Amino acid sequence: MAERFNINAITPETEEWTCKIQVVDKGRPRDNREKMKKYQLMVLQDEEENQVECVIFNVEIMHFADLFRPFYTYLVSVAQVKESNYMYGNPLNKFTWTIDKCTIVEPIETVNPPEEPLPPPTRLNLTPFDNFEYQPEGSEFDVLAIVLNTSPSTYASNGRRIQDFIIMDDHKKPTKFTLWEEFIDHDGNKLLELLKKEYPIILAKKVARPKSSSGKTSIALIAVKLPNWFPGANLK
């Protein structure tokens, strides 16, 4: 069995290693600048809350499509470990990991003997609704909220498709957030299905506050997670 290490102990020279991680952020597949290669970025976190950025390329994106679910725990073995660079943004760690078909990824519930999942991360930039108007335009933050209702998708003045949702924080303060374009088809459809049965709790990552001509707070949702089990999410 490969030796167990935490993220900060794993270097390009480390051989036959395994790391217990939780997915704390997962971007959508994107094209590189030359549009010759697709890539997908993730942030993984270990039990000491050390973080590392991972990248998956091309066909491997589909290969791992059913794995690396946000806020789920996995055992990852022998990913490629390389020095960080700035090609895909500011590095979180001295190294980055590349996940390919040689990487072993095991959901924690399937391993033997059984192991406990990692607890939810504490390194969240949660922002109360009362502070939205004080956030600089274009800044990114995290929001924990309950989704109350939605309206049909429509089109903004710039021609882009949008869909508005009403969400509420733990102080019972409601506000509006907006899904744009492809996020309606992906995250919006998930929320619609959940709203048929319950008021889902969401942890919205990388929320941005754009300029609102109406003077009301409007949230452009960059990515959304749906951790109904999230501790502390006592919003109902």
C-alpha positions as CSV (number, residue, x, y, z in Angstrom):
1,M,0.0,0.0,0.0
2,A,1.3,3.5,-0.9
3,E,2.4,5.6,2.1
4,R,0.0,8.3,3.2
5,F,1.1,11.9,3.0
6,N,-0.5,15.3,3.4
7,I,-0.3,17.8,0.5
8,N,2.6,19.8,1.7
9,A,4.8,16.7,2.1
10,I,4.3,15.6,-1.6
11,T,7.0,16.7,-4.0
12,P,8.0,15.7,-7.6
13,E,10.4,13.2,-5.9
14,T,7.8,11.5,-3.8
15,E,7.0,8.0,-5.0
16,E,4.1,5.7,-4.4
17,W,2.1,8.2,-2.4
18,T,-1.6,8.5,-1.4
19,C,-3.3,11.6,-0.1
20,K,-6.7,12.0,1.6
21,I,-8.3,15.1,0.1
22,Q,-11.6,17.0,-0.2
23,V,-12.6,19.0,-3.3
24,V,-13.1,22.6,-2.2
25,D,-13.4,24.2,-5.6
26,K,-14.0,22.9,-9.1
27,G,-14.0,25.0,-12.2
28,R,-15.7,24.3,-15.5
29,P,-13.6,23.0,-18.5
30,R,-12.1,25.8,-20.5
31,D,-10.0,26.3,-23.6
32,N,-6.4,27.6,-23.3
33,R,-5.5,30.8,-25.1
34,E,-4.6,29.1,-28.3
35,K,-7.9,27.0,-28.1
36,M,-5.8,23.9,-28.8
37,K,-6.3,22.3,-25.4
38,K,-9.1,22.0,-22.8
39,Y,-8.3,22.1,-19.2
40,Q,-10.2,22.0,-15.9
41,L,-8.9,23.4,-12.6
42,M,-9.7,22.2,-9.1
43,V,-8.6,23.0,-5.6
44,L,-8.0,20.1,-3.2
45,Q,-7.6,20.3,0.5
46,D,-6.2,17.8,3.0
47,E,-7.2,17.2,6.7
48,E,-4.8,20.0,7.8
49,E,-6.4,22.3,5.3
50,N,-3.3,22.5,3.1
51,Q,-4.4,23.2,-0.5
52,V,-3.1,22.4,-3.9
53,E,-4.3,23.3,-7.4
54,C,-4.9,20.5,-9.8
55,V,-5.4,20.5,-13.5
56,I,-7.0,17.9,-15.8
57,F,-6.5,18.0,-19.6
58,N,-8.5,17.0,-22.7
59,V,-10.0,13.5,-22.7
60,E,-9.1,13.0,-19.0
61,I,-11.8,15.6,-18.2
62,M,-14.5,13.2,-19.3
63,H,-12.6,10.2,-17.8
64,F,-13.0,11.8,-14.3
65,A,-16.4,13.5,-14.9
66,D,-18.2,11.4,-12.3
67,L,-15.4,11.9,-9.7
68,F,-14.1,14.9,-7.8
69,R,-17.5,16.1,-6.6
70,P,-17.3,19.3,-4.6
71,F,-17.0,18.7,-0.8
72,Y,-16.6,15.0,-1.2
73,T,-13.6,13.1,0.1
74,Y,-11.2,10.9,-2.0
75,L,-8.0,9.1,-1.8
76,V,-5.7,10.3,-4.6
77,S,-2.5,8.4,-5.5
78,V,0.4,9.2,-7.8
79,A,-0.8,12.3,-9.6
80,Q,1.9,14.2,-11.5
81,V,3.5,16.8,-9.3
82,K,5.2,19.8,-10.8
83,E,6.5,23.2,-9.9
84,S,3.7,25.8,-9.9
85,N,3.5,28.4,-12.6
86,Y,1.3,31.3,-13.4
87,M,-0.2,29.9,-16.6
88,Y,-3.6,29.3,-14.9
89,G,-3.5,31.9,-12.2
90,N,-1.7,32.5,-8.9
91,P,-0.5,29.3,-7.4
92,L,-1.9,28.1,-4.0
93,N,1.1,25.9,-3.4
94,K,4.7,25.5,-4.4
95,F,3.5,22.6,-6.6
96,T,0.6,21.8,-8.8
97,W,-0.9,18.3,-9.5
98,T,-1.9,17.0,-12.9
99,I,-4.5,14.3,-12.9
100,D,-4.4,11.8,-15.7
101,K,-5.5,8.2,-16.4
102,C,-2.6,6.9,-14.4
103,T,-3.8,8.7,-11.3
104,I,-5.8,6.5,-8.9
105,V,-8.9,8.2,-7.4
106,E,-11.0,6.3,-4.8
107,P,-14.2,7.8,-3.3
108,I,-13.8,7.4,0.5
109,E,-17.0,5.4,0.8
110,T,-15.6,2.6,-1.4
111,V,-12.3,2.0,0.3
112,N,-11.7,-0.9,2.6
113,P,-11.4,-0.6,5.6
114,P,-13.9,2.3,5.7
115,E,-12.6,5.8,6.5
116,E,-14.4,8.9,7.7
117,P,-14.9,11.8,5.2
118,L,-13.0,15.0,5.9
119,P,-15.1,17.7,7.6
120,P,-16.3,20.7,5.6
121,P,-13.6,23.4,5.1
122,T,-13.3,26.3,7.5
123,R,-11.3,28.5,5.0
124,L,-14.3,30.0,3.4
125,N,-14.7,33.7,2.6
126,L,-18.4,33.8,3.7
127,T,-19.9,37.3,3.3
128,P,-23.2,38.3,5.1
129,F,-25.9,39.7,2.8
130,D,-25.7,43.0,4.7
131,N,-22.2,43.4,3.4
132,F,-22.9,42.9,-0.3
133,E,-23.2,46.6,-1.1
134,Y,-19.8,47.2,0.4
135,Q,-18.0,44.6,-1.8
136,P,-15.9,46.2,-4.5
137,E,-17.3,45.7,-8.0
138,G,-15.8,42.5,-9.5
139,S,-14.6,41.1,-6.1
140,E,-15.3,37.4,-5.4
141,F,-16.6,35.9,-2.2
142,D,-18.5,32.9,-0.9
143,V,-22.2,32.8,0.2
144,L,-24.1,30.3,2.3
145,A,-27.8,30.6,1.7
146,I,-31.1,28.8,1.3
147,V,-32.9,29.1,-2.1
148,L,-36.5,30.2,-1.7
149,N,-37.8,30.5,-5.3
150,T,-37.0,31.4,-8.9
151,S,-38.5,32.9,-12.0
152,P,-38.3,31.8,-15.6
153,S,-35.1,32.7,-17.5
154,T,-35.1,35.9,-19.5
155,Y,-32.6,38.2,-21.4
156,A,-30.6,41.0,-20.0
157,S,-30.1,44.3,-21.9
158,N,-26.9,43.0,-23.4
159,G,-28.7,40.0,-24.9
160,R,-27.3,37.4,-22.5
161,R,-29.7,34.9,-21.0
162,I,-30.2,35.2,-17.2
163,Q,-32.3,33.6,-14.5
164,D,-33.0,35.2,-11.1
165,F,-33.2,33.3,-7.8
166,I,-34.2,34.6,-4.4
167,I,-32.0,33.4,-1.6
168,M,-31.9,34.0,2.2
169,D,-29.1,34.0,4.8
170,D,-29.2,32.9,8.4
171,H,-30.4,36.3,9.5
172,K,-33.6,35.8,7.4
173,K,-32.4,38.5,5.0
174,P,-33.5,37.8,1.3
175,T,-31.6,39.0,-1.7
176,K,-31.4,38.1,-5.4
177,F,-28.7,36.4,-7.3
178,T,-28.5,35.8,-11.0
179,L,-27.3,32.9,-13.1
180,W,-25.9,33.6,-16.5
181,E,-26.0,31.6,-19.8
182,E,-24.6,28.1,-19.4
183,F,-24.9,28.3,-15.6
184,I,-28.7,28.3,-16.0
185,D,-28.5,24.9,-17.9
186,H,-26.2,23.3,-15.3
187,D,-26.7,24.8,-11.8
188,G,-30.1,26.4,-12.5
189,N,-31.6,23.0,-13.5
190,K,-30.3,21.4,-10.3
191,L,-31.8,24.1,-8.2
192,L,-35.2,23.8,-10.0
193,E,-35.3,20.1,-9.4
194,L,-34.5,20.5,-5.7
195,L,-37.0,23.3,-5.3
196,K,-39.8,20.8,-6.3
197,K,-39.1,18.9,-3.0
198,E,-37.4,21.4,-0.6
199,Y,-35.7,24.7,-0.1
200,P,-32.1,23.7,-1.0
201,I,-29.1,25.1,0.8
202,I,-26.2,26.2,-1.4
203,L,-22.7,27.2,-0.9
204,A,-22.0,29.6,-3.8
205,K,-18.3,29.9,-4.5
206,K,-16.7,32.9,-6.3
207,V,-19.7,35.1,-6.3
208,A,-19.1,38.4,-7.9
209,R,-21.1,41.6,-7.3
210,P,-21.6,43.5,-10.6
211,K,-22.8,47.0,-11.1
212,S,-26.6,47.1,-10.9
213,S,-28.4,49.8,-12.7
214,S,-31.5,49.2,-10.6
215,G,-29.6,50.0,-7.4
216,K,-30.5,46.6,-6.0
217,T,-27.9,44.0,-5.1
218,S,-27.4,41.5,-8.0
219,I,-25.2,38.5,-7.7
220,A,-23.6,36.8,-10.7
221,L,-23.0,33.2,-9.7
222,I,-19.7,31.9,-11.0
223,A,-20.0,28.4,-9.5
224,V,-22.4,26.8,-7.2
225,K,-22.2,23.8,-4.8
226,L,-25.1,22.1,-3.2
227,P,-24.0,20.8,0.2
228,N,-27.3,20.3,2.0
229,W,-25.4,18.5,4.8
230,F,-23.1,21.5,5.4
231,P,-22.6,21.9,9.2
232,G,-23.7,25.3,10.4
233,A,-26.1,25.7,7.6
234,N,-29.0,26.1,10.0
235,L,-31.0,28.2,7.6
236,K,-34.4,26.6,7.7
